[in-house]
Amino acid sequence: MRRLAGLALLALIPSIGFGAAEYYRIDPAHTFPHFAIKHGNFSTLYGRFDQTSGRLIVDWENKNGSVDIKIAAVSISTGHKKRDDHLRSPDFLNVTEFPDIQYRSTNIEFTSDTAATVDGNLTIMGVTKPTQLKVNRYFCGDNPINKKKTCGFEAIGEIKRSDFGNTFGSPGIGDKMNLWFEVEAIKENF
């Protein structure tokens, strides 16, 4: 479960030209990192994090950018209070000592007009590991409700919780975690 905890995305890429770059603020009401992990051979446990913040910088012309996302580890939600409290404990996320999960990009490669690959560093419980995310889809346009330019992204990745120092409950609780990020970000005007 710890593995999922580490979903925070965006760091400034030096090659971005500030004149062409657009800055986007993560919309916490429409951004939800999700995860899935095996519970023995019996089932797959799904969960999400409910508090996310951060920023995206995109230079559409030069096809580069950066991502910096912070996730509040305490906001983990699996739909079961007792389990969520256990996931917040030192057995898993240790949210008192490590309140944030962070993801910062090191490189973004636009692979098409609607897809990209993001290389970055994921930090969970003070341990930082390289983590790649595949952006399967992105779309930008004017939001019909708030009239602001908004971009939506769907990204997936995979981590091993043991890479972040968490082996509690192994092998009954799986090591591999699948990650999904549904992100909306609103353009900031300076």
DAHU-V91152 format. One record per residue. N is the residue number from 0. RES is the residue in one small letter. PHI is phi as a letter, one per 20 degrees, with the letter a starting at -180 (NA if undefined). Layout:
n: {N,N}
res: {RES,RES}
phi: {PHI,PHI}
//
This chain:
n: {0,1,2,3,4,5,6,7,8,9,10,11,12,13,14,15,16,17,18,19,20,21,22,23,24,25,26,27,28,29,30,31,32,33,34,35,36,37,38,39,40,41,42,43,44,45,46,47,48,49,50,51,52,53,54,55,56,57,58,59,60,61,62,63,64,65,66,67,68,69,70,71,72,73,74,75,76,77,78,79,80,81,82,83,84,85,86,87,88,89,90,91,92,93,94,95,96,97,98,99,100,101,102,103,104,105,106,107,108,109,110,111,112,113,114,115,116,117,118,119,120,121,122,123,124,125,126,127,128,129,130,131,132,133,134,135,136,137,138,139,140,141,142,143,144,145,146,147,148,149,150,151,152,153,154,155,156,157,158,159,160,161,162,163,164,165,166,167,168,169,170,171,172,173,174,175,176,177,178,179,180,181,182,183,184,185,186,187,188,189}
res: {m,r,r,l,a,g,l,a,l,l,a,l,i,p,s,i,g,f,g,a,a,e,y,y,r,i,d,p,a,h,t,f,p,h,f,a,i,k,h,g,n,f,s,t,l,y,g,r,f,d,q,t,s,g,r,l,i,v,d,w,e,n,k,n,g,s,v,d,i,k,i,a,a,v,s,i,s,t,g,h,k,k,r,d,d,h,l,r,s,p,d,f,l,n,v,t,e,f,p,d,i,q,y,r,s,t,n,i,e,f,t,s,d,t,a,a,t,v,d,g,n,l,t,i,m,g,v,t,k,p,t,q,l,k,v,n,r,y,f,c,g,d,n,p,i,n,k,k,k,t,c,g,f,e,a,i,g,e,i,k,r,s,d,f,g,n,t,f,g,s,p,g,i,g,d,k,m,n,l,w,f,e,v,e,a,i,k,e,n,f}
phi: {NA,f,g,f,g,e,e,d,d,r,c,f,e,g,f,f,e,f,f,e,f,d,d,c,e,g,e,f,f,c,c,b,f,d,b,b,b,f,d,l,e,e,b,d,e,d,b,b,d,e,c,c,b,q,b,d,c,c,d,f,f,e,l,b,r,b,c,b,c,c,d,f,g,f,e,g,b,d,n,b,g,f,f,f,f,f,f,e,f,f,f,c,e,l,f,f,e,c,f,c,d,c,c,c,f,d,a,c,d,f,e,a,f,c,b,b,c,d,e,a,d,d,d,c,l,m,d,d,c,f,b,d,d,d,e,f,b,b,b,c,a,f,f,f,e,e,m,d,f,c,c,d,c,c,c,c,a,b,c,d,f,f,f,d,n,d,c,g,m,f,e,g,e,f,e,f,c,e,c,c,c,d,c,c,c,d,f,e,d,d}
//
